């Protein structure tokens, strides 16, 4: 079996289990190999600065201590002092180079429960993200090319989480995946997790939005708003009969053109709950077109 075949996600530990129980997430379902992180207000999955500093100090000691000891008392003490720190330094280096083909770091996997996600932290803690506490989702899916050839797709799903002390916080889950290559066991599973995030976004936000529209109201998605009469843009409301083109382009840009040469364009990643926004646009303006690469 090859090295990458042995990459595994550990089962939920005590911290993840406690976080899920306290948040009422229900039964554990499965784990996904996907990266996650939080904004500056959250604990995040930041790497501690202690390890690199310790390695640098140990490397300096490996050179300085033997030199001082040799000058003061001779080579009889200098040589043992030379061997000791270099031996420890070599062992640390060996461990870092062979590190773990059999395990992932906490920032590289996410646990899925019935009613939300749990993101483990490097410090041993874990952050629960109940679906019911997510107030908005921003999606950013970018296909990358080098010299005209496809190299992979970056996925990032930024979840705005409310109901927390100190105000809303953001949790981002994402990853990189070559969708045209044969999947390997160690590849990111972000595409499967992304579908769950999208499904939960639609489940949370679509029905209330449809109900608001049917009641004659308006639904806002950041700086743009929709209702039965037209689309509200920063420059004003354009009735649907004055909308000439509405398209979601392959580069992620959403473009609306209205009669009179009016034009509004934004990247889809800046439109909250974009799957819901686009579903409503297609319902209210059937001529809307999607061009995906």
C-alpha positions, 0 to 999 in steps of 0.5 A, a space after each residue: 500500500 502506498 504512503 498516501 493510502 494510509 492517510 486517515 482522519 482520527 475519530 472524534 476525540 473528547 473535545 469534539 464530542 463535548 463540543 457537539 453535545 453542548 451545541 446539540 448537534 446530534 449523532 456523529 455521521 462522518 469525517 471529511 478531509 477538508 481544511 478549516 479556519 476561523 477569523 481573528 475573533 475566533 480561536 482558529 487553527 493557528 500553528 504555535 510559534 513555540 516549535 520553530 523557536 525551539 528548533 532555532 534555539 536548539 540549533 544555536 545551542 548546538 554550535 555555541 555551547 561546544 565552542 564555549 566549552 572547548 575554549 574554556 575546558 578543552 575538547 574533553 567537554 566540548 565533544 560531548 556537548 557537541 554530540 548531545 544537542 546535535 543528537 536531539 536536533 537530528 531526532 527532531 528533524 527526523 521526526 518532522 521529515 517522516 511525519 505522519 503519513 498516517 494522520 492529519 493535523 486538526 486543521 485538515 479535517 472536519 467532523 459532520 454531525 446531524 445538525 452541524 459541523 465540528 472543527 478540531 483545533 490544534 490546541 486540543 479544543 474544538 469548535 461546533 458550528 450548528 447549521 441553525 446558527 449560520 446566518 450567511 454563507 459565501 462560496 468561492 470556487 475557483 478553477 486554476 490554470 497554468 500555461 493554459 492547462 487546468 491544475 485544480 479547483 480551490 473551494 472555500 465556504 465562509 460561514 457567518 455564525 451568529 448567536 455568539 458572545 462578541 458578535 458574529 464570527 466566521 468559519 471557513 471550510 475549504 480545500 484544493 482538488 484536481 477534479 480531472 484526475 483519478 481521486 486518491 484516498 488522500 485527496 481532499 474531500 471538500 467537494 462532498 462537504 461542499 455539497 452538504 454546505 450548499 444543501 444546508 444553505 438552501 434548506 435554511 434560507 430558500 423557504 423564508 425567501 420564497 415566503 417573503 417574495 410571495 407576501 410581496 416583500 423584498 429579500 436582500 443579499 448584501 447590496 442587491 435585493 430581489 422582489 417580484 417587481 424588480 432587482 434592487 441595485 446600488 444605483 436603484 431598482 430596475 424593474 424586471 422588464 427593463 433587465 436585458 441580461 443577467 448572467 453568471 459567468 464562468 469566472 464567477 462574475 454575476 453581471 446584470 444589464 438593464 435598459 439604458 446601458 445600466 450595468 452591475 457586476 459582482 463576484 458571486 463570492 461577495 453575494 451572501 447565500 449565493 445559491 439561494 440568490 441565483 435560484 430566485 433570480 432564475 425564477 423571477 427572470 427566466 432569461 437568466 443564463 449560467 456559463 460555467 467552466 
